[in-house]
Structure formats: C-alpha cells, structure tokens
Amino acid sequence: MTETVTRPTVEQIREVIQRVEDPELRLSILDLGLVYGVDIDEDGLVTVALTLTTPACPVGPMLQGQIYHLVTQMEGVEDIEVNLVWDPPWDPKTMASEEIKLQLGIW
C-alpha cells in the first residue's frame, strides 16, 4: 500500500517565509517584496525565487539559509532551492507592501 504524503500549499510556505526579516531593515522579506516566487512540486521540492535590496547586499547567504532552515522543517517538504534572481531589479516603490512603504516613508 502506498502512503500518501501531504504537501504544504504555496500559501503555507509563504506564511513560514514571512518570519524571515531583512536584518538591516528589520522588516519581513515577503512584505518588502524580495520573494518573487514560491513553488512546490509533487515530489516535495520547493523552489523560492529571492532577490536582495541590492546585488552587493551582504546578507544574501544568511537569508537563503534562514528560508532553507524554516521550510525544510515543514512536513511534506523533501528539499528546497532558494535561487537569487536579479530581474526585475527590486524597487520598493512597486514591490513592497503598502504597510512597508509607509514604514519606509515611500509614497
């Protein structure tokens, strides 16, 4: 008999990623608009497309590690790839949530 594995939804994965903060801004990377995409396939492989506030941002490996650590602890996740992407370039005016724009003084 084959055991059915329950996979998390993209929304559940995004809820976990919501806990990861940019250490300089102390704001969620999800709310900042730094997470461009989240996907999970039928084999439990999660793929996250992540950008940084600037290409020279020194916290990229730390953010990737935090995402990896949190998501791999979710039931049904077999592995995760956290890919850094640069296109489109991050722009807080168009990519950050309204709440974050207010906190950063962007309007």
C-alpha positions, 0 to 999 in steps of 0.5 A: 500500500502506498502512503500518501504524503501531504504537501504544504500549499504555496500559501503555507510556505509563504506564511513560514517565509514571512518570519524571515526579516531583512536584518538591516531593515528589520522588516519581513522579506515577503512584505518588502517584496524580495520573494518573487516566487514560491513553488512546490512540486509533487515530489516535495521540492520547493523552489523560492525565487529571492532577490536582495535590496541590492546585488552587493547586499551582504546578507544574501547567504544568511537569508537563503539559509534562514528560508532553507532552515524554516521550510525544510522543517515543514512536513511534506517538504523533501528539499528546497532551492532558494535561487537569487534572481536579479530581474526585475531589479527590486524597487520598493516603490512597486514591490513592497507592501503598502504597510512597508512603504509607509514604514519606509516613508515611500509614497 
